[in-house]
Structures are given as structure tokens and as C-alpha cells.
Amino acid sequence: MSAPFRIRRLSEAEAIAAAPALGEVLLDCVDGGASIGFMASLTRAEATAFWRGEAEARDGRAILVAEDADGIFGVVQLIPPWQPNQPHRADVAKMLVHRRARRLGAARALMIAIEAEARAMGRWLLVLDTVTGGAAEGLYAGVGWTKVGVIDNYALMPDGAPCATTYFCKDLRG
């Protein structure tokens, strides 16, 4: 990737239109072995449909992307919970970077941007989960997230092998 990248929030219409590109990022991550809720049998049509559904959720979520001259290569979501007793909280989900653009700072930039988005939405307590022992654990710790626990055998890798999940949180108030 020779050109610099930018991070931006997609409108609902932009996210719907970007569903095929977001699906390609999802497919690449699953093909690369990432445990992100999908199995190795994920098809392009299923990946696109997933992102179309996320774009049409109308639940107040924010979808941020990393893109360069070649298009979208990274994504992260901020999903506010529906419960009335949690107006201060949100989940960070589907933080994905295509293998073509790894190790360029995009994941870190997406995390910093999603935290800014959360502040703008009045959300100050963020929660996420990731596969235990994966590269993302280091990323989240490196941007100030606190590891709060591990659940063994919580999910499956795309090939069906069980994996543990590590939960993180971050209080944006200080």
C-alpha cells in the first residue's frame, strides 16, 4: 500500500453500498484464520449480506472504515446496547483489517477513531472481546484497554477448533 489511508464513518447509505467491500475484508480475515463469528465455509454472498444487515440495523451503531486508493481495507463498529440502564456503554465489534494492509497502523487508528466516536455519542464505557493469544490482544492492551477475563472454549476458530475468548473494557473518562 503506497498511498496513505484515511479513517471515516460511513452513513447508512454508504455502509449499504460498501457491503461488498466490507464483505471482502470479512472473508479475508476468516480465510486468514480469524475467529470473528464465522466459519471457513463463509461465502462472499453471506459476508456481503452480513454487512448489509449491520448497515441497516438502525440501532445507533457507528461503522468506521479504513480506506486507501485501492478501497476499504479495514472496519470497526461501535454498537450501543438497547437496554435503558446502559446509556453510557457501547460494544466495539468486528475490528477487522485485510491482510493486504496489516502492520501499517490502521488497526490502531481505527481503535483511536472508534473511541473518539464513542465520546461524541456520549458513551464512555466500552467493551470488546477477542480470541485469546491473538495479535489483537496486544493491540488492545497497547491502546490502553484493560483485560477483564478469559472464558475457555468460548468460540470456534474458522476450522472448528475451540478457542478461548478474552474480554477487555475501557473507561474513556480518564
Long-range contacts (C-beta under 8 A, 24 or more apart in sequence): 1-68, 1-70, 1-73, 1-100, 1-101, 1-104, 2-69, 3-68, 3-69, 3-70, 4-68, 5-66, 5-67, 5-68, 5-73, 5-74, 5-101, 5-104, 5-106, 5-109, 6-66, 6-67, 6-68, 7-64, 7-65, 7-66, 7-106, 7-109, 7-110, 7-113, 8-64, 8-65, 8-67, 9-62, 9-63, 9-64, 9-117, 10-55, 10-63, 10-64, 10-65, 12-55, 12-56, 12-58, 15-51, 15-54, 15-55, 15-63, 16-52, 16-55, 16-56, 18-51, 18-55, 18-65, 18-72, 19-48, 19-49, 19-51, 19-52, 19-55, 20-48, 21-71, 21-72, 22-47, 22-48, 22-51, 22-54, 22-63, 22-65, 22-72, 22-75, 23-47, 23-48, 23-49, 23-50, 23-51, 24-72, 24-98, 25-72, 25-73, 25-74, 25-75, 25-96, 25-97, 25-98, 26-50, 26-51, 26-94, 26-96, 28-98, 28-99, 28-100, 29-96, 29-97, 29-98, 29-99, 30-158, 31-158, 32-99, 33-157, 33-158, 33-159, 34-96, 34-131, 34-134, 34-158, 35-131, 35-134, 35-155, 35-156, 35-157, 35-158, 35-163, 36-94, 36-96, 37-155, 38-158, 39-156, 39-158, 39-160, 40-158, 40-159, 40-160, 42-158, 54-94, 60-121, 62-114, 62-117, 62-121, 64-110, 64-113, 64-114, 64-117, 66-97, 66-101, 66-106, 66-109, 66-110, 68-101, 70-100, 73-97, 73-98, 73-100, 73-101, 73-106, 74-98, 74-101, 74-106, 74-107, 74-110, 75-110, 76-110, 76-111, 76-113, 76-114, 77-114, 78-114, 78-117, 78-118, 78-121, 78-123, 78-126, 80-121, 80-123, 87-122, 88-122, 88-123, 88-124, 88-125, 89-123, 89-125, 89-126, 89-127, 90-118, 90-121, 90-123, 90-125, 90-126, 90-127, 91-126, 91-127, 91-128, 92-126, 92-127, 92-128, 93-128, 95-128, 95-136, 107-136, 107-139, 108-139, 108-142, 108-143, 111-139, 111-140, 111-143, 112-143, 115-143, 115-170, 115-172, 118-172, 119-172, 123-172, 124-171, 124-172, 124-173, 125-169, 125-170, 125-171, 125-172, 126-169, 126-170, 126-172, 127-167, 127-168, 127-169, 128-167, 128-168, 128-169, 129-154, 129-165, 129-166, 129-167, 129-168, 130-165, 130-166, 130-168, 131-155, 131-157, 131-163, 131-164, 131-165, 131-166, 132-163, 132-164, 132-165, 132-166, 133-164, 137-166, 140-168, 141-168, 144-170, 145-169, 145-170, 146-170
